[in-house]
């Protein structure tokens, strides 16, 4: 039974798991999005969100605590200089997990985990979908078909194309009544 087993060990020892999460967190902070499995992404979310919350207060103590988790100076610097300013007014939920399907080799559930305020594609997609108009049938086309029925019957016969090698005939201008009588005559001959 798994009573009170709240930590997903991810099939690793505690030191391996801590090192893996620290590396994934620093990669997420540097690159703003990474691709991983869903189980690792959920574990990473619980690891990196408290660090981002701590980065909102830029003090020596906060920097040292975050560095003890990440063990990467560049990631700590970027977290406190750029990311903390961008998420200053956000109360939580700094990362987003987007499922991408299954991995080809072992069929593992894959996803992309990204920082919420850094996805320019989703921000532009929302603006583009808001501006998209609904396509409707043109009222002029409907009126044109109504007037064609009411107009006097004098249409042109279409071009006759026998083969691609032969020369096409010119459009023959004959009233529809004459064409109908010619067709009736042809059917009577048969």
ChimeraX commands (.cxc) that place a marker at each C-alpha (Angstrom):
marker #1 position 0.00,0.00,0.00 radius 0.5
marker #1 position 1.11,3.56,-0.61 radius 0.5
marker #1 position -0.32,5.34,2.40 radius 0.5
marker #1 position 1.34,8.71,3.09 radius 0.5
marker #1 position 3.78,8.37,0.19 radius 0.5
marker #1 position 3.70,11.96,-1.08 radius 0.5
marker #1 position 7.09,12.13,-2.84 radius 0.5
marker #1 position 7.56,10.61,-6.27 radius 0.5
marker #1 position 11.03,9.10,-6.06 radius 0.5
marker #1 position 11.30,8.85,-9.87 radius 0.5
marker #1 position 13.24,5.60,-9.57 radius 0.5
marker #1 position 16.30,7.36,-8.16 radius 0.5
marker #1 position 18.13,7.73,-4.88 radius 0.5
marker #1 position 17.62,10.97,-2.97 radius 0.5
marker #1 position 20.97,12.50,-3.98 radius 0.5
marker #1 position 20.45,11.57,-7.64 radius 0.5
marker #1 position 16.92,12.99,-7.55 radius 0.5
marker #1 position 18.07,16.26,-5.94 radius 0.5
marker #1 position 20.87,16.67,-8.49 radius 0.5
marker #1 position 18.51,15.93,-11.38 radius 0.5
marker #1 position 15.89,18.42,-10.17 radius 0.5
marker #1 position 18.57,21.08,-9.61 radius 0.5
marker #1 position 19.88,20.59,-13.16 radius 0.5
marker #1 position 16.38,20.64,-14.63 radius 0.5
marker #1 position 15.46,23.76,-12.65 radius 0.5
marker #1 position 18.56,25.64,-13.79 radius 0.5
marker #1 position 17.87,24.58,-17.40 radius 0.5
marker #1 position 14.28,25.78,-17.08 radius 0.5
marker #1 position 15.44,29.13,-15.72 radius 0.5
marker #1 position 18.07,29.58,-18.45 radius 0.5
marker #1 position 16.06,28.35,-21.45 radius 0.5
marker #1 position 12.52,29.23,-20.24 radius 0.5
marker #1 position 11.15,25.89,-21.52 radius 0.5
marker #1 position 12.31,22.28,-21.52 radius 0.5
marker #1 position 10.90,18.97,-22.74 radius 0.5
marker #1 position 10.65,16.11,-20.25 radius 0.5
marker #1 position 8.31,13.41,-18.97 radius 0.5
marker #1 position 5.14,14.35,-17.11 radius 0.5
marker #1 position 6.28,12.76,-13.82 radius 0.5
marker #1 position 9.54,14.72,-13.86 radius 0.5
marker #1 position 7.71,17.92,-14.83 radius 0.5
marker #1 position 5.31,17.60,-11.89 radius 0.5
marker #1 position 8.22,17.01,-9.53 radius 0.5
marker #1 position 10.07,19.97,-11.06 radius 0.5
marker #1 position 7.07,22.25,-10.63 radius 0.5
marker #1 position 7.04,21.60,-6.90 radius 0.5
marker #1 position 10.80,22.22,-6.82 radius 0.5
marker #1 position 11.08,25.42,-8.84 radius 0.5
marker #1 position 7.97,27.39,-7.86 radius 0.5
marker #1 position 9.11,28.02,-4.24 radius 0.5
marker #1 position 12.45,29.20,-5.64 radius 0.5
marker #1 position 10.72,31.69,-7.93 radius 0.5
marker #1 position 8.59,32.90,-5.02 radius 0.5
marker #1 position 11.75,33.38,-2.94 radius 0.5
marker #1 position 13.38,35.35,-5.77 radius 0.5
marker #1 position 10.76,38.10,-5.44 radius 0.5
marker #1 position 12.64,39.36,-2.36 radius 0.5
marker #1 position 16.13,40.25,-3.57 radius 0.5
marker #1 position 18.29,39.83,-0.48 radius 0.5
marker #1 position 21.56,38.10,0.25 radius 0.5
marker #1 position 19.81,35.45,2.30 radius 0.5
marker #1 position 17.32,34.68,-0.52 radius 0.5
marker #1 position 20.13,34.41,-3.05 radius 0.5
marker #1 position 22.09,32.03,-0.82 radius 0.5
marker #1 position 19.05,29.82,-0.20 radius 0.5
marker #1 position 18.26,29.63,-3.93 radius 0.5
marker #1 position 21.92,28.93,-4.72 radius 0.5
marker #1 position 21.91,26.05,-2.24 radius 0.5
marker #1 position 19.13,24.45,-4.30 radius 0.5
marker #1 position 20.33,25.27,-7.83 radius 0.5
marker #1 position 24.16,25.21,-7.47 radius 0.5
marker #1 position 24.44,27.44,-10.57 radius 0.5
marker #1 position 25.46,31.12,-10.36 radius 0.5
marker #1 position 24.19,32.01,-13.83 radius 0.5
marker #1 position 20.76,30.55,-13.15 radius 0.5
marker #1 position 20.52,32.39,-9.81 radius 0.5
marker #1 position 21.53,35.67,-11.45 radius 0.5
marker #1 position 18.97,35.28,-14.24 radius 0.5
marker #1 position 16.28,34.27,-11.76 radius 0.5
marker #1 position 16.77,37.35,-9.60 radius 0.5
marker #1 position 17.39,39.86,-12.42 radius 0.5
marker #1 position 14.86,38.92,-15.10 radius 0.5
marker #1 position 12.32,36.35,-13.96 radius 0.5
marker #1 position 11.57,37.88,-10.56 radius 0.5
marker #1 position 10.72,41.23,-12.20 radius 0.5
marker #1 position 8.42,39.60,-14.70 radius 0.5
marker #1 position 6.48,37.55,-12.11 radius 0.5
marker #1 position 6.44,40.20,-9.37 radius 0.5
marker #1 position 2.66,40.70,-9.48 radius 0.5
marker #1 position 1.78,37.03,-10.05 radius 0.5
marker #1 position 0.66,35.25,-6.83 radius 0.5
marker #1 position 1.78,31.78,-7.97 radius 0.5
marker #1 position 1.56,29.31,-10.82 radius 0.5
marker #1 position 4.77,30.35,-12.52 radius 0.5
marker #1 position 5.15,27.28,-14.75 radius 0.5
marker #1 position 2.87,25.62,-17.28 radius 0.5
marker #1 position 2.89,21.95,-18.31 radius 0.5
marker #1 position 1.79,21.21,-21.88 radius 0.5
marker #1 position 1.36,17.55,-22.82 radius 0.5
marker #1 position 2.94,16.62,-26.15 radius 0.5
marker #1 position 2.16,12.93,-26.55 radius 0.5
marker #1 position 4.19,9.79,-26.11 radius 0.5
marker #1 position 7.90,9.18,-26.60 radius 0.5
marker #1 position 8.72,6.92,-29.53 radius 0.5
marker #1 position 11.15,4.58,-27.78 radius 0.5
marker #1 position 9.42,3.65,-24.52 radius 0.5
marker #1 position 5.98,5.26,-24.91 radius 0.5
marker #1 position 6.49,7.58,-21.91 radius 0.5
marker #1 position 4.10,10.53,-21.50 radius 0.5
marker #1 position 6.04,13.60,-22.65 radius 0.5
marker #1 position 5.40,17.26,-22.01 radius 0.5
marker #1 position 6.89,20.71,-22.26 radius 0.5
marker #1 position 7.29,22.65,-19.02 radius 0.5
marker #1 position 7.72,26.39,-19.46 radius 0.5
marker #1 position 7.63,29.64,-17.57 radius 0.5
marker #1 position 4.21,31.22,-18.02 radius 0.5
marker #1 position 5.21,34.80,-18.80 radius 0.5
marker #1 position 7.84,33.85,-21.37 radius 0.5
marker #1 position 5.73,32.08,-24.00 radius 0.5
marker #1 position 5.44,34.66,-26.79 radius 0.5
marker #1 position 3.69,32.20,-29.11 radius 0.5
marker #1 position 0.67,31.73,-26.85 radius 0.5
marker #1 position 0.46,35.46,-26.17 radius 0.5
marker #1 position 0.37,36.26,-29.90 radius 0.5
marker #1 position -2.03,33.39,-30.66 radius 0.5
marker #1 position -4.58,34.83,-28.23 radius 0.5
marker #1 position -4.43,38.20,-30.00 radius 0.5
marker #1 position -4.70,36.60,-33.45 radius 0.5
marker #1 position -7.72,34.48,-32.53 radius 0.5
marker #1 position -9.49,37.48,-31.04 radius 0.5
marker #1 position -9.15,39.40,-34.32 radius 0.5
marker #1 position -10.25,36.53,-36.57 radius 0.5
marker #1 position -13.61,37.26,-38.16 radius 0.5
marker #1 position -16.34,34.71,-38.74 radius 0.5
marker #1 position -16.76,33.80,-42.39 radius 0.5
marker #1 position -20.28,34.03,-43.69 radius 0.5
marker #1 position -21.95,33.56,-47.01 radius 0.5
marker #1 position -21.87,36.65,-49.20 radius 0.5
marker #1 position -25.33,38.16,-49.68 radius 0.5
marker #1 position -24.35,39.43,-53.17 radius 0.5
marker #1 position -23.82,35.86,-54.41 radius 0.5
marker #1 position -27.27,34.85,-53.23 radius 0.5
marker #1 position -28.90,37.82,-54.99 radius 0.5
marker #1 position -27.00,37.08,-58.20 radius 0.5
marker #1 position -28.38,33.54,-58.31 radius 0.5
marker #1 position -31.93,34.83,-57.74 radius 0.5
marker #1 position -31.64,37.35,-60.57 radius 0.5
marker #1 position -30.22,34.71,-62.90 radius 0.5
marker #1 position -33.40,32.69,-62.57 radius 0.5
marker #1 position -35.61,35.71,-63.23 radius 0.5
marker #1 position -33.49,37.05,-66.12 radius 0.5
marker #1 position -34.36,36.13,-69.71 radius 0.5
marker #1 position -32.87,32.86,-70.81 radius 0.5
marker #1 position -29.91,33.66,-73.05 radius 0.5
marker #1 position -26.85,31.80,-71.86 radius 0.5
marker #1 position -23.70,30.84,-73.69 radius 0.5
marker #1 position -22.76,27.26,-74.41 radius 0.5
marker #1 position -19.50,26.16,-72.76 radius 0.5
marker #1 position -16.26,25.58,-74.63 radius 0.5
marker #1 position -15.94,22.09,-76.01 radius 0.5
marker #1 position -12.57,20.47,-75.35 radius 0.5
marker #1 position -12.01,17.10,-76.96 radius 0.5
marker #1 position -8.36,16.36,-76.25 radius 0.5
marker #1 position -5.35,18.33,-75.10 radius 0.5
marker #1 position -3.78,17.93,-78.57 radius 0.5
marker #1 position -6.78,19.31,-80.47 radius 0.5
marker #1 position -7.56,22.97,-80.83 radius 0.5
marker #1 position -10.43,24.22,-78.69 radius 0.5
marker #1 position -13.50,25.61,-80.37 radius 0.5
marker #1 position -14.66,29.15,-79.76 radius 0.5
marker #1 position -17.65,29.91,-77.58 radius 0.5
marker #1 position -20.84,29.52,-79.55 radius 0.5
marker #1 position -23.44,32.11,-78.72 radius 0.5
marker #1 position -26.84,30.49,-79.03 radius 0.5
marker #1 position -29.97,30.91,-76.97 radius 0.5
marker #1 position -30.78,28.11,-74.55 radius 0.5
marker #1 position -34.03,27.34,-76.42 radius 0.5
marker #1 position -32.08,26.53,-79.61 radius 0.5
marker #1 position -29.69,24.31,-77.66 radius 0.5
marker #1 position -32.63,22.46,-76.11 radius 0.5
marker #1 position -34.21,21.84,-79.51 radius 0.5
marker #1 position -30.88,20.60,-80.92 radius 0.5
marker #1 position -30.54,18.15,-78.01 radius 0.5
marker #1 position -34.09,16.87,-78.56 radius 0.5
marker #1 position -33.32,16.38,-82.25 radius 0.5
marker #1 position -30.18,14.40,-81.41 radius 0.5
marker #1 position -32.08,12.14,-79.01 radius 0.5
marker #1 position -34.77,11.51,-81.66 radius 0.5
marker #1 position -32.11,10.49,-84.21 radius 0.5
marker #1 position -30.73,7.86,-81.85 radius 0.5
marker link #1:1,2 radius 0.2
marker link #1:2,3 radius 0.2
marker link #1:3,4 radius 0.2
marker link #1:4,5 radius 0.2
marker link #1:5,6 radius 0.2
marker link #1:6,7 radius 0.2
marker link #1:7,8 radius 0.2
marker link #1:8,9 radius 0.2
marker link #1:9,10 radius 0.2
marker link #1:10,11 radius 0.2
marker link #1:11,12 radius 0.2
marker link #1:12,13 radius 0.2
marker link #1:13,14 radius 0.2
marker link #1:14,15 radius 0.2
marker link #1:15,16 radius 0.2
marker link #1:16,17 radius 0.2
marker link #1:17,18 radius 0.2
marker link #1:18,19 radius 0.2
marker link #1:19,20 radius 0.2
marker link #1:20,21 radius 0.2
marker link #1:21,22 radius 0.2
marker link #1:22,23 radius 0.2
marker link #1:23,24 radius 0.2
marker link #1:24,25 radius 0.2
marker link #1:25,26 radius 0.2
marker link #1:26,27 radius 0.2
marker link #1:27,28 radius 0.2
marker link #1:28,29 radius 0.2
marker link #1:29,30 radius 0.2
marker link #1:30,31 radius 0.2
marker link #1:31,32 radius 0.2
marker link #1:32,33 radius 0.2
marker link #1:33,34 radius 0.2
marker link #1:34,35 radius 0.2
marker link #1:35,36 radius 0.2
marker link #1:36,37 radius 0.2
marker link #1:37,38 radius 0.2
marker link #1:38,39 radius 0.2
marker link #1:39,40 radius 0.2
marker link #1:40,41 radius 0.2
marker link #1:41,42 radius 0.2
marker link #1:42,43 radius 0.2
marker link #1:43,44 radius 0.2
marker link #1:44,45 radius 0.2
marker link #1:45,46 radius 0.2
marker link #1:46,47 radius 0.2
marker link #1:47,48 radius 0.2
marker link #1:48,49 radius 0.2
marker link #1:49,50 radius 0.2
marker link #1:50,51 radius 0.2
marker link #1:51,52 radius 0.2
marker link #1:52,53 radius 0.2
marker link #1:53,54 radius 0.2
marker link #1:54,55 radius 0.2
marker link #1:55,56 radius 0.2
marker link #1:56,57 radius 0.2
marker link #1:57,58 radius 0.2
marker link #1:58,59 radius 0.2
marker link #1:59,60 radius 0.2
marker link #1:60,61 radius 0.2
marker link #1:61,62 radius 0.2
marker link #1:62,63 radius 0.2
marker link #1:63,64 radius 0.2
marker link #1:64,65 radius 0.2
marker link #1:65,66 radius 0.2
marker link #1:66,67 radius 0.2
marker link #1:67,68 radius 0.2
marker link #1:68,69 radius 0.2
marker link #1:69,70 radius 0.2
marker link #1:70,71 radius 0.2
marker link #1:71,72 radius 0.2
marker link #1:72,73 radius 0.2
marker link #1:73,74 radius 0.2
marker link #1:74,75 radius 0.2
marker link #1:75,76 radius 0.2
marker link #1:76,77 radius 0.2
marker link #1:77,78 radius 0.2
marker link #1:78,79 radius 0.2
marker link #1:79,80 radius 0.2
marker link #1:80,81 radius 0.2
marker link #1:81,82 radius 0.2
marker link #1:82,83 radius 0.2
marker link #1:83,84 radius 0.2
marker link #1:84,85 radius 0.2
marker link #1:85,86 radius 0.2
marker link #1:86,87 radius 0.2
marker link #1:87,88 radius 0.2
marker link #1:88,89 radius 0.2
marker link #1:89,90 radius 0.2
marker link #1:90,91 radius 0.2
marker link #1:91,92 radius 0.2
marker link #1:92,93 radius 0.2
marker link #1:93,94 radius 0.2
marker link #1:94,95 radius 0.2
marker link #1:95,96 radius 0.2
marker link #1:96,97 radius 0.2
marker link #1:97,98 radius 0.2
marker link #1:98,99 radius 0.2
marker link #1:99,100 radius 0.2
marker link #1:100,101 radius 0.2
marker link #1:101,102 radius 0.2
marker link #1:102,103 radius 0.2
marker link #1:103,104 radius 0.2
marker link #1:104,105 radius 0.2
marker link #1:105,106 radius 0.2
marker link #1:106,107 radius 0.2
marker link #1:107,108 radius 0.2
marker link #1:108,109 radius 0.2
marker link #1:109,110 radius 0.2
marker link #1:110,111 radius 0.2
marker link #1:111,112 radius 0.2
marker link #1:112,113 radius 0.2
marker link #1:113,114 radius 0.2
marker link #1:114,115 radius 0.2
marker link #1:115,116 radius 0.2
marker link #1:116,117 radius 0.2
marker link #1:117,118 radius 0.2
marker link #1:118,119 radius 0.2
marker link #1:119,120 radius 0.2
marker link #1:120,121 radius 0.2
marker link #1:121,122 radius 0.2
marker link #1:122,123 radius 0.2
marker link #1:123,124 radius 0.2
marker link #1:124,125 radius 0.2
marker link #1:125,126 radius 0.2
marker link #1:126,127 radius 0.2
marker link #1:127,128 radius 0.2
marker link #1:128,129 radius 0.2
marker link #1:129,130 radius 0.2
marker link #1:130,131 radius 0.2
marker link #1:131,132 radius 0.2
marker link #1:132,133 radius 0.2
marker link #1:133,134 radius 0.2
marker link #1:134,135 radius 0.2
marker link #1:135,136 radius 0.2
marker link #1:136,137 radius 0.2
marker link #1:137,138 radius 0.2
marker link #1:138,139 radius 0.2
marker link #1:139,140 radius 0.2
marker link #1:140,141 radius 0.2
marker link #1:141,142 radius 0.2
marker link #1:142,143 radius 0.2
marker link #1:143,144 radius 0.2
marker link #1:144,145 radius 0.2
marker link #1:145,146 radius 0.2
marker link #1:146,147 radius 0.2
marker link #1:147,148 radius 0.2
marker link #1:148,149 radius 0.2
marker link #1:149,150 radius 0.2
marker link #1:150,151 radius 0.2
marker link #1:151,152 radius 0.2
marker link #1:152,153 radius 0.2
marker link #1:153,154 radius 0.2
marker link #1:154,155 radius 0.2
marker link #1:155,156 radius 0.2
marker link #1:156,157 radius 0.2
marker link #1:157,158 radius 0.2
marker link #1:158,159 radius 0.2
marker link #1:159,160 radius 0.2
marker link #1:160,161 radius 0.2
marker link #1:161,162 radius 0.2
marker link #1:162,163 radius 0.2
marker link #1:163,164 radius 0.2
marker link #1:164,165 radius 0.2
marker link #1:165,166 radius 0.2
marker link #1:166,167 radius 0.2
marker link #1:167,168 radius 0.2
marker link #1:168,169 radius 0.2
marker link #1:169,170 radius 0.2
marker link #1:170,171 radius 0.2
marker link #1:171,172 radius 0.2
marker link #1:172,173 radius 0.2
marker link #1:173,174 radius 0.2
marker link #1:174,175 radius 0.2
marker link #1:175,176 radius 0.2
marker link #1:176,177 radius 0.2
marker link #1:177,178 radius 0.2
marker link #1:178,179 radius 0.2
marker link #1:179,180 radius 0.2
marker link #1:180,181 radius 0.2
marker link #1:181,182 radius 0.2
marker link #1:182,183 radius 0.2
marker link #1:183,184 radius 0.2
marker link #1:184,185 radius 0.2
marker link #1:185,186 radius 0.2
marker link #1:186,187 radius 0.2
marker link #1:187,188 radius 0.2
marker link #1:188,189 radius 0.2
marker link #1:189,190 radius 0.2
view
